[in-house]
Amino acid sequence: MLSLCSHHIVDLYVWVDELVPKQLDNPMGGRPPLLTASELITLQVWNVLMLHQKTLKDLHRFTREYLDQEFPHLPKYSAFVDACHRVTPQMWQLLEYLLADEAPIKIMDSTLIPVCTLPRAQHHRVARGVAQFGKNHQGWQFGFKLHAAITLTGQLSAVALTPANVFDAQVMPRILNPFTKIAVGDSHYGAKVMGRIIWEKYGTVIIAPPHYKQKKKVAAPWQIDLLNQRSKIETVFDFLKQHLHLVSSFPRSVFGYLVHYVRILLGYQIMMLFGV
């Protein structure tokens, strides 16, 4: 594992600046921004890697107090939030570039991301009309759902965000591709109709345990071994939620939730790629 120090933020900035698509920071003209897209992405990723702070307000306060030499022209908080929103499409492009989407074997699953507690769901207004009710083994929750596929080493190979009421198997065409030869999932991914669609579209074999109401099926030893590794993606979800604070009720807009989710996922992928 690589141990990060404070001076590594410069190395991170150089790496991000080389990968981020070069675009006009202010295509409408007028006063140039105080921070470039590479600087804003570096700050948000550094927050995930080192600080694990829950909000952009905490990040802004930390940058103003402890990174004033690296970012002497930090804008005020409201302008800083607007700037972070502005570079979110570029963060998403960087995340897509870093995904291990050519992995031949993928483990897929989903997890609910609540935006508030269940008693407050009827009065929640920030994500109203987008967030929905969903149910898992823990009961009903109100919010979004993260659909993901990972490699056998834990790297993200595909991600998709949907309302919480979207069924897992419906998202398989978005998290799989022609490079995927074998996809492993729980019983929610074992539907015959969707399995046939995925086979005809991508040539991918779906391995999933039978539903508890179905008869037992015969499986080869290598299939049983892959099914036993499904817990790896649960470990990824637990790390995202418990250590990187993926679940949050602090954003004040739907796009604010997207900013939060994208920076967490991007930070996690960088951690896995470089062994941070």
N, C-alpha and C positions, 0 to 999 in steps of 0.2 A: 504494500500500500504506500502511496506517495503522501508524505506529510507536507502540507501546505504551510507557507509562512507569508507574512504580510507583503513581502516584496514580489511574491508570485502573481500579484494582481497585474503587474506590468506584462509578465509573460502571457497571462490570460488575455489581456487587451490586444497584444500583437497577434495572437492566434485568432481571436474573434474578428479582428479588423481584416485579416486575410480571407476569411470565409464569408463575411457578411456581404451581400450584394451591394455594390456601390450605387447609391441613388442620391438624388438631390435632397439635402436635408430640409430645404425650404423651397419647394418647386413653385410656390405662389409668389415668391419674391419677398421683399421686406427685410426686417432685421434677422440676421442669421441666428440659429439656435445656439445656446450656451454650451450644450453637450451634443456630440455627434451620436449617430446611431450605434456605433461600435462602443463608445463610452457608456451609453445607457444599458446596452446588453451586457457589457462586462460587469457593471455594478449589480445588475439583477442576478446574474449567474454567480458572482462572488458572494452575494447574500445567501444563496442556496448552499454553496460549497462550504462556507466558513461560518456564517453568522446564524443561519436558520431562523431568521426573524420572520414574523408572521405577516407584517404589513409593509407597504411602501413608505408609510410614515416613519416606521422604525428605521428603515433603510436610509431615508433622507436625513434623519437626525444623526445616525451613526456616520454617514458620509460627511456631513457638515462638521462634526466634532473631531473625527479621527482620520479622515482622508482629505483634509482641506488642501494639502500640498499636491496630491494627485489630481484633485478636481477643484481648482481654486474658483471656478466660475459656476458653481452649483446654483441653479435657479431656485426660486422660492418653491415651497411645497406644492402648491396648486399647479404651477407650470411644470414641475418635475413629474407629477402624476400624468399630466397631459402628454408629456414627452414619452413616458413609458408606454402609454397607450398607442402613441404614434408608431413606435418601433415594434409593436407586437407582431405584425405581419412578417417582418424580417426575422424575428425570433422563431416564428413558426417555420419559416423557410429553412432556417439553420437546423431546427429540430428534425425536419423531414430529411435534410441532407445527412444527418448523423444516424438516422435509423438504420438498423441492420436488416433492411428489407429483403436482402438476397439470401437470407438464411434458409436452408432447405427444410429444417425442422423447427417448428414454432409451437409454443405453448400459449394458449389463448384463454382469456377469462374476462370478467367484468367485475367492477366494484361500484357500489353506490357512493356518491359524494353529496351528502346533505348540505343544504345551505342554511338550515336553521333546525331547531328542535321540532319534533312533531307537534306539540301543543301550539307552537307559534306559526305553523304552516298556513293556517287560514288567514292570518293577518300579515303574512310576508308580502312585501310589495316590490322589492328590488328585482327579483327574477320572476315575478308573476307573469304568466303567459308563456314562459319558456321552461322553467323547472316544473317537474311533475312528481306525482307519487309513485314510488316503486317499492317492491317488497323483496327481501332476501331472508336468510335464516335468522337474522336479528329482528325481523319485523318490518313494519312500514317505515319509510323515510321519504322526505320531500327534498328534491334537488335534481342532480344530474347523475349520469352514469359514465364511468370511464371504461371503455372497451380497449383492451390492449393485447398484444402478442409479444412474447419475449423469446430470445434464444435460450439454449440450454445453459448458457453462462450468465443469464440475467439481463442482457442488454435489451432495450426496447427495439422491436422490429416494426411495430405499427401501433398507432393510437387513434382513437376516435372518441369524441365527446357527444353524448346525446342526452335528451331528457331521461329521467329515471324509469319511465314506463316502457322503454324500447326493449324488446326481447333480444337476448344475446345472439341467437342464431341469425337474426335478421342483419346483423352488422358484419357477418363473416366476409361478404364480398368486399368490404372496405378495409379489413385488416389482413386479408390474404392476397396473394398475387401469384403469377405463374412461376416464380422462383420457389414457392412453397411446395414441397413434395409431400410432407406429412404435417398435419396440424393436430395437436392434442388439446382436448378440452374436457369439461365435465359433461354430465348427462344432458345439459341444455343444448349442447352442440351436436347431439346424436340424431337429430331429425333426418329421416330418410330423404324427404323432398329437398331440403337445403343441401344435404350431402351430395345428392345427384347434381344439383345446380353447380356446386363448387367443383365437382369432378369434371363436368362438361366445360366449365369456364376456365379453370386453371389446371386441371389434371391433378388435383390435390386429394390425398386420402385423409379422411377425418377419422381420428381414433378417439372414441369416447366410451365411457362405461355405460351399460344399459340402465334405463330408468328402473327405479325400484319396483315398479309394477310390471316390468317386462321380464321375460324369461332370461336366464343366464346365457351368455354367449361364450363361444370358444375363442381364446386369444393365444397368439404365439408368445413365447417368452420375451421377445423384444418389444411387443406391444404392451405387455404388462409392465416392463421396465419403464417405458415412456409414460404410462399412466401413473406410475409411482412418483414421477418427477413433476406432476402437476402442482405440487405444493410450492414449487419455486416461485410461481407467479403470485401466490398468496403472500409469500415473503416480500416480494417487490411491492405489492399493494400496502402491506403493513409498514414498510419502510417509508413509502411516500406519505402515508397518513400520520404515522406516529413521530417520525423524525424530521420530515421535511414540511410538515403542516399543510398537506394538500387540502384537507378539509378546513374551510374557513367561512365565517359569516361576516367578515369585515368589509369586503368590496361593496361599493355603493351603486354599482350598475352591473348589468349583465356583461358588458365588455370588460368591466373590472374583474369579474370572475374569470374570464378567458385569459386576461393578463396574468392573473395569479396561477392558473393551472399550467399555462405554457411555460412560465419561468421555472416552475417546480420540475416539470417533466424534462425541460432542457438541462437544468442543473443535474438531475439524476443521470441522464444519459452521458453527460460529460464525466461524471464521477465514475461510471462503469467503464467508459472508454479508456480513461487514464489511471484507473485504480486509485482514486483519491480517497 
